[in-house]
Amino acid sequence: MGTTAKEEMARFWDKNTKSNRPLSPHVTIYKWSLPMAMSITHRGTGIALSLGVSLFGLAALVLPEQFPHYLAMVKSLSLGPALIYSAKFALAFPLSYHTWNGIRHLV
């Protein structure tokens, strides 16, 4: 008769404990490098872009008014230039970084 998964795991850990095998290294022991940071940032911007496009598309389907109405609402808030430029940067950075890093990767 076969063994259960619990028995197999217990046998695996007993064998590893008896043989004094080292555990695999964890992320915290690695020294950060530029390619590692760029890869993580590329994945993060890709996730942000896909979420942003999905939410924008969902909002376009669900919200009752047209886009100019919501644009006028934002303009009526009279937000300061610092907040406007910060929002523009938050929208433009992921797109430009993800695009240029993808081109760099292809080259």
C-alpha positions in Angstrom: 0.0 0.0 0.0 1.3 3.5 -0.8 2.3 6.1 1.7 0.4 9.4 2.4 1.8 12.8 1.6 2.2 13.5 5.3 4.3 10.4 5.7 6.4 11.2 2.7 7.1 14.8 4.0 8.1 13.4 7.4 10.5 10.9 5.8 11.9 13.7 3.6 12.6 16.0 6.5 14.0 13.2 8.6 16.4 12.3 5.8 17.5 15.9 5.4 18.0 16.4 9.2 20.1 13.2 9.5 22.3 14.1 6.5 22.9 17.7 7.8 22.1 19.2 4.4 22.1 23.1 4.3 18.8 24.9 3.6 18.6 26.7 0.3 19.7 30.4 0.5 17.0 33.0 1.2 16.6 36.3 -0.6 18.0 38.2 2.3 21.6 36.9 1.8 21.9 38.2 -1.8 23.6 41.5 -2.5 21.3 43.9 -4.4 22.5 44.7 -7.9 21.2 47.0 -10.6 19.9 44.2 -12.9 18.0 42.7 -9.9 16.4 46.1 -9.1 15.6 46.8 -12.7 13.9 43.4 -13.1 11.8 43.9 -10.0 10.9 47.4 -11.1 10.0 46.1 -14.6 7.6 43.6 -13.1 6.1 46.1 -10.8 5.5 48.6 -13.5 4.0 45.9 -15.7 1.5 45.0 -12.9 0.7 48.6 -12.3 0.0 49.2 -16.0 -2.2 46.1 -16.4 -4.2 47.1 -13.3 -4.5 50.7 -14.4 -5.7 49.8 -17.9 -8.1 47.2 -16.5 -9.5 49.7 -13.9 -9.8 52.4 -16.6 -11.6 50.1 -19.0 -13.9 48.8 -16.2 -14.7 52.4 -15.2 -15.4 53.3 -18.8 -18.0 50.5 -19.0 -19.6 51.0 -15.6 -19.7 54.8 -15.0 -22.7 56.6 -16.3 -21.2 59.8 -17.7 -18.7 60.3 -20.6 -15.0 61.1 -20.0 -15.3 64.9 -20.5 -17.7 65.1 -17.5 -15.2 63.5 -15.2 -12.3 65.6 -16.6 -14.4 68.7 -15.8 -14.9 67.4 -12.2 -11.1 67.0 -11.7 -10.5 70.5 -13.2 -13.1 72.0 -10.8 -11.1 70.7 -7.8 -8.5 73.4 -8.4 -5.6 71.2 -7.5 -2.1 72.8 -7.1 0.6 72.4 -9.7 2.7 70.2 -7.4 -0.1 67.7 -7.2 -0.9 67.9 -10.9 2.8 67.2 -11.9 3.1 64.4 -9.3 0.0 62.7 -10.8 1.3 63.2 -14.3 4.6 61.6 -13.3 2.8 58.7 -11.5 1.0 58.0 -14.8 4.0 58.6 -17.2 6.8 56.8 -15.3 5.5 53.3 -15.3 4.6 53.5 -19.0 8.0 55.0 -20.1 10.1 52.8 -17.8 8.4 49.6 -18.8 8.6 50.5 -22.5 12.3 51.5 -22.5 13.3 48.6 -20.2 11.5 46.2 -22.5 13.3 47.6 -25.5 16.6 47.4 -23.7 15.9 43.8 -22.9 15.1 43.0 -26.6 18.3 44.7 -27.8 
